[in-house]
Amino acid sequence: MQNKSHQVRIAQLGAYPFERLKALFDGHTPNPELEPIDAGAGEPRLPLPSFVADTLNANLTGFSKYPSTVGSIELRTAIAAWLKQRYGLESIDPATQVLTANGTRESLFAIAHALVNPDAPDDRRPYVLMPNPMYQIYLGAAITAGAEPWFLSCSEATGFAPDLAAVPEHVWTDTALVYVCSPSNPTGWIADEDYFRKLLELADRFDFAIVSDECYSEIYWQQRPAGLLEVAENLGRTDFSRCLVMNSLSKRSALPGMRSGLIAGDAKLIRQFTKLRSYTGPATPLPLQHVAAAAWSDELHVEQHLDVYRASLKAFFDVYGGEIPSGSFFVWLPVADDEAFALAAYTQQSVTVLPGTYLGAADQNGINPGTGYIRAALVDGPESAAELARRLKAVVI
């Protein structure tokens, strides 16, 4: 009998990284003599900004109303104002060039379903290009949208930049969408203006969209990262054609539980995405939209958080040694065997880190560039970061 409920594309998905980590740890226990350090998840653990509780309490009646999937005009106006202030944009229309997201995870996933043709013939399936290693949502989005994933290797040889030069022309010809992550999760690489310019030239030549995941834009060691919309406008692309940017309050404002982010850029792509989201898009509750508007309008807490992240990075590398990454709060550390190291860190030092293999995929040459690295998140402040470094140095495999 035919299995009418079998979803082929879902069946193609591998286990999510944290499910793989759970399986790795199954049957093992952390060192009971040490206080656990969870450096596996990128979950900021900083104090709530002072305005959160007051703003939420002042708008509790909003829970009695349905929120719009596009977001309130007040929130979209606050987001547009932040984009102009942060990137020096002359203009961005909150009504046609900005959407809100219930966190960027869902929007990064859903955008592939809005921009990929699932009915293309099998021999011309659209490609979705993504960095490798990566935030695994990109890969899941490509597979479930019916696209062919193509991996842009991010290795030490390329300075961890996704390697555009290695993509064959026939792949570019059939590319529908390219994901960029800057600052990078997990490597900390930051795209410069020249990188974005090259990508925009390719987008014009081969007719594809660029989705720039900029969730770590406000966490950097020295140089403030450029943004895709900023580079586009500097090139005279004031309509931001082919460009979409996604960002979030999860990292910027240390509000991961609020599930609030932004989508901004090309009005044509925004319209197409809005149509899909009118059916599928989860909406952020109105009281939380008021908190989000306050967060996008306040820079003091962002500056305070950046000070903590910089202090944490310095504290870690003062102990561990090595070069501080350009962006994000992750450290991407080479090890002999990433799975063995992660298990040993757990059992010997009561530390949770993520094997790099779980964040990558075997590329066109059968190579997973995440293998031989571990990712650790510095999200608990400088004292914890220094202690994490001491424990990781003590791991024996």
VEXTI-764307 format. One record per residue (C-alpha): x, y, z. Coordinates in pm, 1 decimal, padded with zeros to 6 digits. Each point is the difference from the previous one (the first is absolute). Layout:
X/Y/Z $
...
//
This chain:
00000.0/00000.0/00000.0 $
00126.7/00348.7/-00083.8 $
00115.1/00200.5/00299.8 $
-00198.8/00315.3/-00064.6 $
00141.3/00175.1/00306.6 $
00365.2/-00041.0/-00091.6 $
00157.6/00343.4/-00047.9 $
00309.6/-00059.5/-00208.6 $
00162.0/00336.2/00067.0 $
-00042.1/-00023.2/00376.7 $
00147.4/-00349.4/-00016.7 $
00309.5/00150.1/-00165.0 $
00069.8/00222.8/00300.0 $
00270.7/-00116.2/00235.4 $
-00026.3/00022.9/00375.8 $
00034.9/00356.8/00126.4 $
00341.4/00074.2/00159.9 $
-00127.2/00004.4/00357.0 $
-00182.2/-00330.2/-00051.3 $
00328.9/-00145.8/-00121.7 $
00176.0/00142.5/00304.7 $
-00261.6/-00153.5/00228.5 $
00058.1/-00337.7/-00163.9 $
00378.1/00041.7/00038.8 $
-00039.0/00062.8/00374.2 $
-00254.1/-00277.9/00051.7 $
00121.5/-00239.4/00269.0 $
00271.6/00238.7/00119.5 $
-00001.6/00233.5/00299.6 $
00180.3/00329.1/00057.8 $
00268.7/00030.6/00265.5 $
-00202.8/00043.5/00323.0 $
00281.9/00189.3/00172.4 $
-00027.7/00296.2/-00238.3 $
-00274.4/00253.8/-00055.1 $
-00138.3/-00056.1/-00353.2 $
00081.5/00253.0/-00271.7 $
-00235.8/-00003.9/-00297.4 $
00190.5/00149.9/-00291.7 $
-00189.3/-00202.3/-00257.3 $
-00298.6/00221.9/-00074.5 $
00031.8/00359.6/-00121.7 $
-00239.5/00129.0/00264.2 $
00097.3/00335.5/00152.8 $
-00028.0/-00000.1/00378.8 $
00024.9/00369.6/00079.2 $
-00234.0/00205.0/00220.6 $
-00323.6/00121.0/-00158.3 $
00018.3/00357.7/-00130.4 $
-00166.6/00231.8/00251.3 $
-00287.0/00102.8/-00228.7 $
-00131.6/-00352.5/-00066.8 $
-00222.1/-00054.1/00304.5 $
-00147.6/00350.7/00005.1 $
-00078.7/-00002.6/-00372.6 $
-00156.2/-00343.5/00020.3 $
-00213.7/00085.5/00302.6 $
-00123.8/00319.0/-00166.2 $
-00128.8/-00194.6/-00300.7 $
-00147.3/-00319.6/00145.7 $
-00343.8/00068.0/-00148.5 $
00151.3/-00076.4/-00341.5 $
-00015.8/-00370.3/00084.2 $
-00375.4/00022.5/-00066.0 $
00055.4/00089.4/-00367.2 $
00126.2/-00195.0/-00300.2 $
00332.2/00134.3/-00126.1 $
00062.9/00054.3/-00369.7 $
00253.3/-00229.1/-00164.3 $
00176.3/00299.7/-00157.8 $
00042.0/00170.5/00337.6 $
-00138.9/00326.8/00127.3 $
00093.0/00314.3/-00189.2 $
00144.1/00137.4/00324.8 $
00244.7/-00288.6/00025.2 $
00088.6/00008.7/-00369.4 $
00060.3/00375.5/00029.2 $
00234.0/-00059.5/00295.3 $
00184.3/-00267.1/-00199.4 $
00033.6/00230.4/-00301.4 $
00134.7/00276.5/00223.5 $
00258.4/-00240.4/00145.3 $
00108.4/-00116.2/-00344.3 $
00048.8/00360.5/-00110.6 $
00192.8/00088.8/00314.8 $
00212.7/-00316.4/00007.6 $
00090.4/-00017.3/-00368.5 $
-00031.7/00362.6/-00108.3 $
-00284.1/-00078.6/-00239.5 $
-00166.4/00302.9/-00157.3 $
-00338.0/-00165.1/-00020.2 $
-00183.9/-00323.6/00066.0 $
-00378.2/-00020.9/-00006.6 $
-00144.8/-00175.8/00306.8 $
-00325.4/-00069.1/-00187.3 $
00149.5/-00177.7/-00303.7 $
00360.4/-00092.5/00082.8 $
-00023.6/-00129.0/00358.7 $
-00169.3/-00302.2/00158.3 $
00017.8/-00132.5/00351.8 $
00086.9/-00361.1/00080.2 $
-00075.2/-00226.8/00292.2 $
00373.9/-00039.7/00042.2 $
00214.9/-00038.9/-00310.1 $
00013.1/-00379.0/00015.4 $
-00347.2/-00030.2/-00150.8 $
00058.0/00271.2/-00259.9 $
00337.2/-00138.5/-00111.1 $
-00172.0/-00334.9/-00048.6 $
-00314.2/00130.0/-00170.2 $
00172.8/00232.9/-00246.9 $
00124.5/-00292.3/-00208.1 $
-00360.5/-00115.9/-00039.3 $
-00090.3/00343.8/-00135.7 $
00290.9/00034.4/-00243.2 $
00067.0/-00350.8/-00133.5 $
-00199.2/-00161.0/-00282.6 $
-00094.1/-00347.1/00131.8 $
-00137.8/-00105.8/-00338.2 $
00320.1/00042.9/-00198.3 $
00102.5/-00313.6/-00191.7 $
00229.3/-00237.4/00187.9 $
00292.5/00070.7/-00232.2 $
-00032.1/00375.4/00061.9 $
-00089.3/00011.5/00368.4 $
00084.5/00344.1/00139.5 $
00306.7/00022.3/00219.0 $
00005.6/00161.3/00342.3 $
00354.2/00095.4/00096.9 $
00108.1/00018.5/00362.8 $
00315.3/00026.5/00209.7 $
00145.6/-00326.3/00128.3 $
00014.7/-00036.4/00301.1 $
-00327.0/00179.6/00061.1 $
-00310.0/00071.2/00200.3 $
-00177.8/-00323.6/-00092.1 $
-00331.4/00176.1/-00067.5 $
00136.4/00096.1/-00344.2 $
00046.4/-00364.4/-00095.6 $
-00340.2/-00104.8/00131.2 $
-00162.0/00285.6/-00189.2 $
00166.6/-00092.7/-00327.5 $
-00094.0/-00367.4/00024.6 $
-00362.9/00052.1/00097.0 $
-00045.6/00270.4/-00265.6 $
00102.9/-00249.7/-00267.8 $
00334.7/00164.0/-00078.8 $
00340.8/-00153.8/-00047.7 $
00237.6/00117.7/00277.5 $
00342.1/00118.8/-00111.4 $
00260.3/00047.5/00270.3 $
00241.6/00292.8/00007.2 $
00300.2/-00130.6/00188.9 $
00116.1/00222.5/00288.2 $
00344.0/-00125.5/00091.7 $
00319.7/00137.6/00142.2 $
00130.4/00012.7/-00358.6 $
-00265.6/00260.1/-00091.8 $
00024.0/00189.4/00328.8 $
-00336.6/-00166.5/00074.5 $
-00167.1/00205.0/-00274.1 $
-00253.9/-00196.3/-00206.3 $
00189.7/-00081.4/-00318.9 $
-00186.1/00164.0/-00289.3 $
00278.8/-00068.2/-00247.6 $
-00043.1/-00376.6/00035.1 $
-00360.1/00003.2/-00128.5 $
-00031.8/-00128.7/-00360.3 $
-00184.7/00219.0/-00249.2 $
-00271.8/-00259.9/-00056.5 $
-00082.1/00017.9/00372.1 $
-00020.9/00379.2/-00006.5 $
-00229.6/-00024.7/-00304.4 $
-00256.2/-00201.6/00195.2 $
00040.4/00174.7/00336.1 $
-00317.2/00141.9/00154.1 $
00131.0/00112.4/00336.8 $
00326.1/00053.0/00187.1 $
00017.8/00007.7/00378.3 $
00272.8/00211.9/00160.3 $
00070.2/00013.0/00373.0 $
00205.7/00296.7/00118.9 $
00131.2/00000.8/00265.6 $
00016.7/-00373.0/-00046.9 $
-00147.2/-00265.8/00219.4 $
00217.7/-00196.1/00072.0 $
00334.7/00136.5/-00126.2 $
-00020.0/00372.4/00087.6 $
00094.2/00108.2/-00355.1 $
-00138.2/00338.6/-00109.8 $
-00088.3/00087.1/-00360.1 $
00161.1/00323.1/-00115.9 $
-00149.7/00239.9/-00252.6 $
00198.8/-00154.2/-00284.8 $
-00145.0/-00344.0/00073.8 $
-00355.2/00134.4/-00012.3 $
00079.1/00190.6/-00322.3 $
00124.3/-00316.9/-00169.2 $
-00308.8/-00187.4/00112.1 $
-00228.8/00274.5/-00132.3 $
00178.0/-00008.5/-00336.6 $
-00059.9/-00374.4/-00016.0 $
-00365.0/00045.2/00101.2 $
-00054.8/00243.7/-00286.5 $
00179.7/-00221.3/-00249.6 $
-00177.6/-00321.6/00096.3 $
-00331.3/00129.9/00136.9 $
-00020.1/-00121.4/00360.9 $
-00089.1/00144.7/00339.6 $
00237.6/00054.8/00290.1 $
-00118.0/-00063.0/00355.7 $
00243.5/00145.6/00250.7 $
-00028.6/-00137.1/00352.6 $
00136.6/00286.4/00211.2 $
-00115.1/-00118.0/00343.0 $
00347.5/00054.5/00151.1 $
00047.2/00346.7/-00152.3 $
00037.2/00170.6/00337.7 $
00253.5/-00247.8/00142.4 $
00350.2/00057.8/-00134.0 $
00355.0/00031.6/00126.0 $
00121.9/00318.4/-00172.7 $
-00153.4/00105.9/-00331.7 $
-00376.7/00045.2/-00016.0 $
-00130.3/-00232.7/-00273.5 $
-00134.1/00140.1/-00326.1 $
-00352.5/-00099.7/-00100.0 $
-00138.1/-00114.4/-00333.6 $
-00249.8/00287.7/-00026.4 $
00274.2/00249.5/00081.6 $
00220.1/-00131.1/-00280.4 $
-00295.1/-00014.2/-00240.2 $
-00090.7/00363.9/00062.1 $
00364.2/00106.0/-00035.4 $
-00010.0/-00158.7/-00346.7 $
-00309.6/00198.9/-00091.8 $
-00241.7/-00288.5/00052.6 $
-00241.7/00210.6/00200.3 $
-00278.7/-00251.5/-00064.3 $
00221.6/-00272.7/00155.1 $
-00078.3/-00222.3/-00297.8 $
00070.0/-00370.9/00058.2 $
00087.1/00069.5/00364.8 $
-00162.7/-00115.4/00321.3 $
00149.8/00044.0/00345.1 $
-00108.9/-00180.2/00314.7 $
00092.3/00097.1/00353.4 $
-00123.6/-00074.2/00348.2 $
-00030.1/00126.9/00354.5 $
00114.2/-00339.6/00128.1 $
00369.4/00087.7/-00025.0 $
-00005.3/00382.0/-00027.8 $
-00214.0/00050.1/00309.8 $
00050.8/-00336.7/00173.8 $
-00373.0/-00073.4/-00036.7 $
-00006.4/-00347.3/-00158.9 $
-00324.4/-00096.1/00172.7 $
-00190.5/00293.9/-00145.5 $
00018.4/-00136.3/-00356.3 $
00019.5/00326.4/-00187.8 $
00197.3/00086.7/-00310.3 $
-00004.9/00195.1/-00324.8 $
-00006.8/-00061.6/-00373.8 $
00093.4/00296.3/-00221.2 $
00095.1/00083.1/-00355.7 $
-00136.5/-00038.4/-00353.4 $
-00371.9/00093.2/00001.2 $
-00074.4/-00254.0/-00273.5 $
00148.2/-00283.6/00202.8 $
-00171.7/00132.2/00312.3 $
-00337.4/-00016.3/-00179.3 $
00060.4/-00357.8/-00107.7 $
00107.2/-00100.2/00349.9 $
-00295.0/00183.4/00154.3 $
-00239.6/-00205.1/-00210.2 $
00149.8/-00324.4/00127.1 $
00007.9/00124.9/00358.3 $
-00365.6/00098.3/-00014.6 $
-00062.3/-00374.3/00005.2 $
00296.1/-00131.1/00199.2 $
00169.2/00283.1/00187.7 $
-00022.1/-00013.5/00377.5 $
-00068.7/00347.1/00137.4 $
00164.9/00155.0/00305.5 $
-00257.0/00094.6/00269.1 $
-00075.3/00373.0/00011.9 $
00140.5/00062.0/00351.0 $
00328.8/-00153.8/-00112.9 $
-00003.0/00217.6/-00311.3 $
-00006.0/00303.8/00229.4 $
00301.9/-00138.5/00187.1 $
00172.2/-00066.9/-00332.8 $
-00058.4/00358.3/-00116.6 $
00155.6/00124.3/00323.6 $
00297.2/-00232.7/-00047.0 $
00070.9/00110.4/-00357.1 $
-00019.4/00360.9/00122.1 $
00253.8/-00037.6/00281.2 $
00377.0/-00028.3/-00049.5 $
00121.4/00024.2/00359.2 $
-00072.3/-00362.6/00084.7 $
00160.3/-00111.2/-00327.4 $
00320.8/00187.0/00085.7 $
-00000.7/-00153.3/00347.7 $
-00044.1/-00348.4/-00143.2 $
00282.7/00055.5/-00248.3 $
00230.9/00094.5/00286.7 $
-00082.6/-00330.1/00170.7 $
00054.2/-00205.1/-00314.8 $
00332.8/00167.9/-00071.1 $
00112.9/-00056.4/00358.0 $
-00106.0/-00364.7/-00028.3 $
00193.3/-00051.0/-00322.5 $
00311.0/00158.3/00150.7 $
-00029.4/-00204.1/00319.4 $
-00036.3/-00322.9/-00196.7 $
00293.5/00053.6/-00234.3 $
00225.0/00139.0/00274.4 $
-00023.3/-00348.4/00149.9 $
-00045.8/-00223.3/-00304.4 $
00226.6/00183.4/-00245.1 $
-00067.9/00059.8/-00366.5 $
-00159.2/00273.0/-00207.5 $
-00321.6/00170.6/00100.8 $
-00268.6/-00037.3/-00270.1 $
-00122.9/00309.5/-00182.4 $
-00365.5/-00043.3/00091.2 $
-00266.9/-00188.0/00199.0 $
00037.1/-00145.9/00349.4 $
00109.0/-00343.3/-00125.4 $
00349.5/-00143.6/00005.1 $
00087.4/-00248.6/-00274.7 $
00283.6/-00214.3/00124.7 $
00201.9/-00263.4/-00189.2 $
00025.7/-00338.9/00172.5 $
00121.7/-00342.7/-00103.7 $
-00342.5/-00169.2/00016.7 $
-00299.8/00225.9/00057.7 $
-00248.8/-00263.7/00117.8 $
00253.6/-00163.7/00231.0 $
00099.7/00340.5/00135.4 $
-00360.9/00103.4/00066.8 $
-00069.0/-00324.9/00184.5 $
00319.6/00029.3/00202.8 $
-00076.7/00362.6/00088.1 $
-00338.2/-00113.4/00128.3 $
00119.2/-00296.6/00205.3 $
00330.9/00144.4/00123.1 $
-00077.9/00369.8/00040.1 $
-00382.3/00022.2/00015.4 $
00009.1/00227.4/-00306.2 $
-00240.2/-00013.5/-00293.5 $
00135.6/00103.8/-00340.3 $
-00118.2/-00085.6/-00349.9 $
00206.0/-00213.1/-00241.3 $
00064.9/00188.4/-00322.8 $
-00098.4/-00304.4/-00203.4 $
-00359.3/00056.1/00112.6 $
00001.7/00354.3/-00143.3 $
00133.5/-00098.9/-00339.8 $
-00088.7/-00238.8/-00279.3 $
00194.6/-00211.3/-00243.1 $
00054.8/00227.4/-00297.9 $
00021.0/-00074.9/-00370.0 $
00340.2/-00163.9/00060.6 $
-00116.9/-00201.0/00300.2 $
00177.2/00228.3/00247.7 $
-00167.1/00144.1/00310.2 $
00196.9/00317.9/00084.2 $
-00145.5/00002.8/00351.6 $
00176.2/-00323.2/00090.0 $
00296.2/00057.5/00229.2 $
-00150.1/00303.6/00176.9 $
-00216.5/00063.8/00300.7 $
-00228.4/00298.7/00055.4 $
-00032.9/00157.9/00342.1 $
-00228.3/00291.6/00088.5 $
00124.2/00271.2/00236.4 $
-00335.5/00103.2/00141.9 $
00050.4/00006.2/00378.2 $
00245.9/00286.1/00047.3 $
00379.7/00027.7/00023.7 $
00053.5/-00202.8/00319.7 $
-00183.9/-00295.2/-00145.1 $
00185.2/00044.8/-00331.2 $
00337.0/-00021.5/00175.2 $
-00111.1/-00309.0/00193.0 $
-00126.7/-00156.2/-00322.3 $
00340.2/00055.3/-00161.0 $
00179.0/-00160.6/00296.9 $
-00221.9/-00305.6/-00016.5 $
00026.1/-00041.0/-00377.2 $
00378.9/00015.2/00024.5 $
-00015.3/-00281.8/00255.2 $
-00200.3/-00236.1/-00222.2 $
00187.0/-00319.7/-00092.6 $
-00106.8/-00221.1/-00291.5 $
//
